[in-house]
Amino acid sequence: MRIVGAHPRRASQAIALKIAEGNGKATSGDRRRSFESARGSALECAAIEDVLAGVRCVVRR
Protein backbone atom coordinates (compact mmCIF):
# COMPACT_ATOMS: atom_id res chain seq x y z
CA MET A 1 0.00 0.00 0.00
CA ARG A 2 1.49 3.32 -1.08
CA ILE A 3 0.24 5.50 1.82
CA VAL A 4 2.32 3.55 4.35
CA GLY A 5 5.52 5.02 2.91
CA ALA A 6 7.00 8.34 3.93
CA HIS A 7 3.76 10.32 3.80
CA PRO A 8 2.69 9.82 7.45
CA ARG A 9 6.18 10.78 8.64
CA ARG A 10 6.25 13.93 6.50
CA ALA A 11 2.76 14.96 7.64
CA SER A 12 3.63 14.51 11.32
CA GLN A 13 6.90 16.41 10.99
CA ALA A 14 5.07 19.23 9.22
CA ILE A 15 2.99 19.88 12.35
CA ALA A 16 5.98 20.84 14.50
CA LEU A 17 7.67 22.74 11.67
CA LYS A 18 4.57 24.82 10.93
CA ILE A 19 4.05 25.64 14.61
CA ALA A 20 7.68 26.76 14.88
CA GLU A 21 7.31 28.81 11.71
CA GLY A 22 4.15 30.43 13.06
CA ASN A 23 5.86 31.41 16.29
CA GLY A 24 8.49 33.24 14.25
CA LYS A 25 6.00 35.32 12.26
CA ALA A 26 5.73 39.04 12.92
CA THR A 27 2.01 39.54 12.33
CA SER A 28 -0.94 37.76 13.89
CA GLY A 29 -2.38 37.01 10.46
CA ASP A 30 0.79 35.24 9.36
CA ARG A 31 0.91 33.32 12.66
CA ARG A 32 -2.73 32.30 12.25
CA ARG A 33 -2.10 30.98 8.72
CA SER A 34 0.85 28.90 9.90
CA PHE A 35 -1.14 27.48 12.81
CA GLU A 36 -4.09 26.70 10.53
CA SER A 37 -1.70 24.85 8.23
CA ALA A 38 -0.34 22.89 11.22
CA ARG A 39 -3.92 21.99 12.17
CA GLY A 40 -4.50 20.76 8.63
CA SER A 41 -1.44 18.54 8.89
CA ALA A 42 -2.70 17.16 12.21
CA LEU A 43 -6.06 16.33 10.65
CA GLU A 44 -4.23 14.69 7.76
CA CYS A 45 -2.34 12.48 10.24
CA ALA A 46 -5.62 11.51 11.89
CA ALA A 47 -7.12 10.62 8.50
CA ILE A 48 -4.08 8.48 7.64
CA GLU A 49 -4.49 6.63 10.93
CA ASP A 50 -8.20 6.09 10.22
CA VAL A 51 -7.42 4.65 6.79
CA LEU A 52 -4.71 2.37 8.14
CA ALA A 53 -6.99 1.20 10.97
CA GLY A 54 -9.68 0.50 8.39
CA VAL A 55 -7.39 -1.84 6.48
CA ARG A 56 -6.03 -3.25 9.74
CA CYS A 57 -2.50 -1.90 9.35
CA VAL A 58 -2.77 -0.08 12.69
CA VAL A 59 -4.13 -1.46 15.93
CA ARG A 60 -5.85 1.16 18.08
CA ARG A 61 -5.76 0.86 21.84
PyMOL commands that place a pseudoatom at each C-alpha (Angstrom):
pseudoatom trace, name=CA, resn=MET, resi=1, chain=A, elem=C, hetatm=0, pos=[0.000, 0.000, 0.000]
pseudoatom trace, name=CA, resn=ARG, resi=2, chain=A, elem=C, hetatm=0, pos=[1.493, 3.321, -1.078]
pseudoatom trace, name=CA, resn=ILE, resi=3, chain=A, elem=C, hetatm=0, pos=[0.241, 5.500, 1.820]
pseudoatom trace, name=CA, resn=VAL, resi=4, chain=A, elem=C, hetatm=0, pos=[2.316, 3.553, 4.346]
pseudoatom trace, name=CA, resn=GLY, resi=5, chain=A, elem=C, hetatm=0, pos=[5.520, 5.019, 2.906]
pseudoatom trace, name=CA, resn=ALA, resi=6, chain=A, elem=C, hetatm=0, pos=[7.005, 8.345, 3.931]
pseudoatom trace, name=CA, resn=HIS, resi=7, chain=A, elem=C, hetatm=0, pos=[3.759, 10.325, 3.804]
pseudoatom trace, name=CA, resn=PRO, resi=8, chain=A, elem=C, hetatm=0, pos=[2.694, 9.816, 7.453]
pseudoatom trace, name=CA, resn=ARG, resi=9, chain=A, elem=C, hetatm=0, pos=[6.184, 10.777, 8.637]
pseudoatom trace, name=CA, resn=ARG, resi=10, chain=A, elem=C, hetatm=0, pos=[6.247, 13.934, 6.502]
pseudoatom trace, name=CA, resn=ALA, resi=11, chain=A, elem=C, hetatm=0, pos=[2.763, 14.955, 7.642]
pseudoatom trace, name=CA, resn=SER, resi=12, chain=A, elem=C, hetatm=0, pos=[3.626, 14.507, 11.322]
pseudoatom trace, name=CA, resn=GLN, resi=13, chain=A, elem=C, hetatm=0, pos=[6.904, 16.414, 10.991]
pseudoatom trace, name=CA, resn=ALA, resi=14, chain=A, elem=C, hetatm=0, pos=[5.074, 19.229, 9.223]
pseudoatom trace, name=CA, resn=ILE, resi=15, chain=A, elem=C, hetatm=0, pos=[2.986, 19.880, 12.351]
pseudoatom trace, name=CA, resn=ALA, resi=16, chain=A, elem=C, hetatm=0, pos=[5.980, 20.836, 14.496]
pseudoatom trace, name=CA, resn=LEU, resi=17, chain=A, elem=C, hetatm=0, pos=[7.667, 22.741, 11.670]
pseudoatom trace, name=CA, resn=LYS, resi=18, chain=A, elem=C, hetatm=0, pos=[4.570, 24.823, 10.927]
pseudoatom trace, name=CA, resn=ILE, resi=19, chain=A, elem=C, hetatm=0, pos=[4.050, 25.644, 14.608]
pseudoatom trace, name=CA, resn=ALA, resi=20, chain=A, elem=C, hetatm=0, pos=[7.678, 26.757, 14.878]
pseudoatom trace, name=CA, resn=GLU, resi=21, chain=A, elem=C, hetatm=0, pos=[7.306, 28.806, 11.710]
pseudoatom trace, name=CA, resn=GLY, resi=22, chain=A, elem=C, hetatm=0, pos=[4.145, 30.432, 13.061]
pseudoatom trace, name=CA, resn=ASN, resi=23, chain=A, elem=C, hetatm=0, pos=[5.862, 31.408, 16.293]
pseudoatom trace, name=CA, resn=GLY, resi=24, chain=A, elem=C, hetatm=0, pos=[8.488, 33.237, 14.255]
pseudoatom trace, name=CA, resn=LYS, resi=25, chain=A, elem=C, hetatm=0, pos=[6.002, 35.317, 12.255]
pseudoatom trace, name=CA, resn=ALA, resi=26, chain=A, elem=C, hetatm=0, pos=[5.728, 39.036, 12.923]
pseudoatom trace, name=CA, resn=THR, resi=27, chain=A, elem=C, hetatm=0, pos=[2.007, 39.536, 12.334]
pseudoatom trace, name=CA, resn=SER, resi=28, chain=A, elem=C, hetatm=0, pos=[-0.940, 37.764, 13.894]
pseudoatom trace, name=CA, resn=GLY, resi=29, chain=A, elem=C, hetatm=0, pos=[-2.380, 37.010, 10.456]
pseudoatom trace, name=CA, resn=ASP, resi=30, chain=A, elem=C, hetatm=0, pos=[0.794, 35.244, 9.361]
pseudoatom trace, name=CA, resn=ARG, resi=31, chain=A, elem=C, hetatm=0, pos=[0.905, 33.322, 12.656]
pseudoatom trace, name=CA, resn=ARG, resi=32, chain=A, elem=C, hetatm=0, pos=[-2.726, 32.302, 12.247]
pseudoatom trace, name=CA, resn=ARG, resi=33, chain=A, elem=C, hetatm=0, pos=[-2.103, 30.983, 8.723]
pseudoatom trace, name=CA, resn=SER, resi=34, chain=A, elem=C, hetatm=0, pos=[0.855, 28.895, 9.897]
pseudoatom trace, name=CA, resn=PHE, resi=35, chain=A, elem=C, hetatm=0, pos=[-1.139, 27.483, 12.815]
pseudoatom trace, name=CA, resn=GLU, resi=36, chain=A, elem=C, hetatm=0, pos=[-4.086, 26.699, 10.528]
pseudoatom trace, name=CA, resn=SER, resi=37, chain=A, elem=C, hetatm=0, pos=[-1.703, 24.854, 8.234]
pseudoatom trace, name=CA, resn=ALA, resi=38, chain=A, elem=C, hetatm=0, pos=[-0.341, 22.893, 11.225]
pseudoatom trace, name=CA, resn=ARG, resi=39, chain=A, elem=C, hetatm=0, pos=[-3.919, 21.992, 12.171]
pseudoatom trace, name=CA, resn=GLY, resi=40, chain=A, elem=C, hetatm=0, pos=[-4.504, 20.760, 8.634]
pseudoatom trace, name=CA, resn=SER, resi=41, chain=A, elem=C, hetatm=0, pos=[-1.439, 18.540, 8.887]
pseudoatom trace, name=CA, resn=ALA, resi=42, chain=A, elem=C, hetatm=0, pos=[-2.696, 17.158, 12.211]
pseudoatom trace, name=CA, resn=LEU, resi=43, chain=A, elem=C, hetatm=0, pos=[-6.062, 16.335, 10.650]
pseudoatom trace, name=CA, resn=GLU, resi=44, chain=A, elem=C, hetatm=0, pos=[-4.230, 14.693, 7.760]
pseudoatom trace, name=CA, resn=CYS, resi=45, chain=A, elem=C, hetatm=0, pos=[-2.342, 12.482, 10.243]
pseudoatom trace, name=CA, resn=ALA, resi=46, chain=A, elem=C, hetatm=0, pos=[-5.624, 11.513, 11.886]
pseudoatom trace, name=CA, resn=ALA, resi=47, chain=A, elem=C, hetatm=0, pos=[-7.117, 10.618, 8.504]
pseudoatom trace, name=CA, resn=ILE, resi=48, chain=A, elem=C, hetatm=0, pos=[-4.080, 8.484, 7.638]
pseudoatom trace, name=CA, resn=GLU, resi=49, chain=A, elem=C, hetatm=0, pos=[-4.494, 6.627, 10.931]
pseudoatom trace, name=CA, resn=ASP, resi=50, chain=A, elem=C, hetatm=0, pos=[-8.201, 6.093, 10.215]
pseudoatom trace, name=CA, resn=VAL, resi=51, chain=A, elem=C, hetatm=0, pos=[-7.421, 4.646, 6.786]
pseudoatom trace, name=CA, resn=LEU, resi=52, chain=A, elem=C, hetatm=0, pos=[-4.713, 2.369, 8.144]
pseudoatom trace, name=CA, resn=ALA, resi=53, chain=A, elem=C, hetatm=0, pos=[-6.985, 1.197, 10.970]
pseudoatom trace, name=CA, resn=GLY, resi=54, chain=A, elem=C, hetatm=0, pos=[-9.684, 0.498, 8.386]
pseudoatom trace, name=CA, resn=VAL, resi=55, chain=A, elem=C, hetatm=0, pos=[-7.391, -1.840, 6.485]
pseudoatom trace, name=CA, resn=ARG, resi=56, chain=A, elem=C, hetatm=0, pos=[-6.026, -3.253, 9.743]
pseudoatom trace, name=CA, resn=CYS, resi=57, chain=A, elem=C, hetatm=0, pos=[-2.502, -1.899, 9.350]
pseudoatom trace, name=CA, resn=VAL, resi=58, chain=A, elem=C, hetatm=0, pos=[-2.765, -0.076, 12.689]
pseudoatom trace, name=CA, resn=VAL, resi=59, chain=A, elem=C, hetatm=0, pos=[-4.128, -1.462, 15.934]
pseudoatom trace, name=CA, resn=ARG, resi=60, chain=A, elem=C, hetatm=0, pos=[-5.855, 1.158, 18.083]
pseudoatom trace, name=CA, resn=ARG, resi=61, chain=A, elem=C, hetatm=0, pos=[-5.762, 0.861, 21.840]
for i in range(1, 61): cmd.bond("trace and resi %d" % i, "trace and resi %d" % (i + 1))
show_as sticks, trace
zoom trace
